[in-house]
């Protein structure tokens, strides 16, 4: 997928981006609790007032880092472009899985995977920002793709369970970038096309099987709430 070129940044946007990258790099290495605003300012080459001006506080900066990290893993504009493309739904899913696997396996991708992995392993109260600002619309677009494959309505709990099942292996690969031992490391060392093919075939088979059960009336009843 290609994205439209962005307009040149203003000085304020450049400063904000520099602070964001400096904070992401430090949060990724030492964690939120051990990273001070002073250290971030020094790394970014700005004063403390600049952090407060652009982000309000260190907490606000960390929430912005989480949002930016999530955007770098799954960009909303890219996902919208994929969802609106003329590709068959099964191929859209393959493209998405390929992107996620590539970003998990590529060690040169930057700090965002480390920050997200740390937050997923030990969630803080700040993770709520992702479920307010980043996850809902992206999950909705992916659900539409899975709905087209399975035939299950996008708002049905059965489809949400499918979304979890498809996303979980990709999330595990992200966490594996922090050195999680076991089979995840073997997956990360496996050629990308082999991993993508496996995850895609497994996802398609699962979606079709659950879709068949759903339409045959074998899906468990909806839970209250």
C-alpha positions in Angstrom: 0.0 0.0 0.0 1.1 3.5 -0.6 0.3 6.6 1.4 -0.1 10.2 0.2 3.0 12.4 0.9 2.7 14.5 4.0 3.0 18.2 4.0 6.3 19.6 5.5 6.3 19.9 9.2 6.2 23.3 11.0 8.9 24.0 13.6 6.4 23.1 16.4 5.5 19.8 14.7 9.2 19.0 14.3 9.9 19.7 18.0 6.9 17.6 19.0 8.1 14.7 16.8 11.6 15.0 18.2 10.3 14.8 21.8 8.1 11.9 20.9 10.9 9.9 19.4 13.3 10.7 22.3 10.6 9.6 24.8 9.8 6.5 22.8 13.4 5.4 22.8 13.9 6.0 26.5 10.5 4.4 27.5 11.5 1.4 25.4 14.8 1.0 27.2 14.0 2.0 30.8 10.2 1.9 31.0 7.8 4.6 32.0 8.4 4.6 35.7 12.2 5.0 35.4 12.2 7.6 32.6 12.2 11.2 33.7 11.1 14.3 31.9 14.5 15.7 32.4 16.1 12.8 30.6 13.7 13.0 27.7 14.3 16.8 27.4 18.0 16.2 27.3 17.8 13.5 24.7 15.5 15.6 22.5 17.5 18.8 23.0 14.6 20.8 24.4 13.7 22.3 27.7 11.2 20.9 30.1 8.7 23.6 29.2 8.5 22.2 25.7 7.3 18.8 27.0 4.6 20.4 29.0 3.6 22.7 26.1 3.2 19.9 23.6 2.0 17.1 25.9 0.8 18.6 29.1 2.8 16.3 31.3 5.0 13.2 31.3 1.8 11.1 31.6 0.4 12.9 28.5 3.7 12.3 26.7 3.6 8.6 27.5 0.0 8.3 26.2 1.1 10.1 23.0 4.0 7.6 22.7 1.6 4.7 23.0 -0.7 6.1 20.4 2.2 6.8 18.0 3.6 3.3 18.6 0.2 1.7 17.7 0.0 3.9 14.6 3.4 2.7 13.5 2.3 -0.9 13.8 -1.2 -0.4 12.2 -1.7 2.9 10.5 -5.3 3.9 10.2 -4.9 5.5 6.7 -3.1 2.4 5.4 -5.8 0.2 6.8 -8.6 2.3 5.3 -6.9 2.1 2.0 -6.6 -1.6 2.2 -10.2 -2.0 3.3 -11.4 0.1 0.3 -9.2 -1.7 -2.2 -10.7 -4.0 -4.8 -8.8 -7.0 -3.5 -10.8 -10.0 -2.3 -11.3 -10.1 1.4 -9.0 -13.1 1.9 -6.2 -11.3 0.1 -6.8 -8.1 2.2 -6.3 -10.3 5.3 -3.1 -11.7 3.8 -1.7 -8.2 3.2 -2.5 -7.2 6.7 -0.9 -10.3 8.3 2.2 -9.8 6.1 2.6 -6.2 7.3 2.3 -7.2 11.0 4.7 -10.1 10.6 7.2 -8.0 8.8 7.1 -5.3 11.4 7.5 -7.8 14.2 10.4 -9.6 12.6 12.3 -6.5 11.4 14.6 -5.4 14.2 15.3 -2.1 12.5 11.7 -0.8 12.9 12.4 1.3 15.9 11.2 1.8 19.5 7.5 1.4 19.0 7.4 -2.4 19.1 9.4 -2.4 22.3 7.1 0.1 24.0 3.9 -1.7 22.9 5.3 -5.1 23.9 6.1 -3.8 27.4 2.7 -2.3 27.8 1.0 -5.5 26.6 3.1 -7.6 29.0 2.5 -5.3 32.0 -0.4 -3.0 31.2 -0.5 0.4 32.9 -3.6 2.6 33.4 -2.4 4.5 30.3 -3.2 1.6 28.0 -6.8 2.9 28.0 -5.8 5.6 25.5 -5.4 2.9 22.9 -8.9 1.5 23.4 -10.3 5.0 23.1 -8.3 6.6 20.3 -6.6 3.8 18.3 -8.2 0.4 18.5 -12.0 0.9 17.9 -11.9 2.2 14.3 -9.0 -0.1 13.3 -10.8 -3.1 14.8 -14.0 -2.1 12.9 -12.2 -2.1 9.6 -10.5 -5.4 10.2 -13.9 -6.9 11.5 -15.5 -5.9 8.1 -12.8 -7.9 6.3 -13.3 -10.9 8.5 -17.1 -10.6 8.2 -16.8 -10.7 4.4 -14.7 -13.9 4.7 -16.9 -15.7 7.3 -20.3 -14.3 6.5 -20.8 -13.4 10.2 -22.1 -9.9 10.9 -19.3 -7.6 12.0 -21.1 -6.6 15.2 -21.8 -10.2 16.3 -19.9 -11.6 19.3 -18.9 -14.6 17.2 -17.1 -12.3 14.8 -15.4 -10.5 17.7 -14.0 -13.8 18.9 -12.7 -14.4 15.4 -11.0 -11.0 15.4 -9.3 -12.0 18.7 -8.2 -15.3 17.3 -6.7 -13.8 14.1 -5.0 -10.9 16.0 -3.6 -12.9 18.9 -0.7 -14.6 17.0 0.4 -11.3 15.5 0.3 -9.6 19.0 2.4 -12.5 20.4 5.0 -11.9 17.7 5.1 -8.2 18.8 5.7 -9.3 22.4 8.3 -11.8 21.2 10.5 -8.9 20.1 11.3 -8.4 23.8 13.0 -11.8 23.9 10.1 -13.9 25.1 11.5 -17.4 25.2 9.9 -20.4 23.5 8.3 -21.0 20.1 7.8 -17.3 19.4 11.6 -16.9 18.8 11.5 -19.8 16.4 8.7 -18.2 14.5 10.6 -14.9 14.3 13.6 -16.8 12.8 11.4 -18.5 10.2 11.3 -16.9 6.8 8.5 -14.3 6.7 6.6 -15.8 3.8 6.4 -19.1 5.6 5.0 -17.5 8.7 2.6 -15.3 6.7 1.3 -18.3 4.7 0.7 -20.4 7.8 -1.1 -17.6 9.7 -3.2 -16.7 6.7 -4.2 -20.3 5.9 -5.0 -21.0 9.6 -7.0 -17.8 9.9 -9.0 -18.5 6.7 -9.7 -22.1 7.7 -10.9 -20.9 11.1 -13.1 -18.1 9.8 -14.7 -20.5 7.3 -15.3 -23.2 9.9 -16.8 -20.7 12.4 -18.8 -19.1 9.6 -20.3 -22.5 8.6 -21.2 -23.3 12.3 -22.7 -19.9 12.7 -25.0 -20.2 9.6 -25.8 -23.8 10.6 -27.1 -22.5 14.0 -24.4 -24.2 16.0 -22.8 -21.0 17.4 -23.2 -20.7 21.2 -25.8 -18.1 22.2 -24.8 -14.6 22.8 -23.8 -13.8 26.4 -25.7 -11.1 28.2 -24.1 -7.7 28.0 
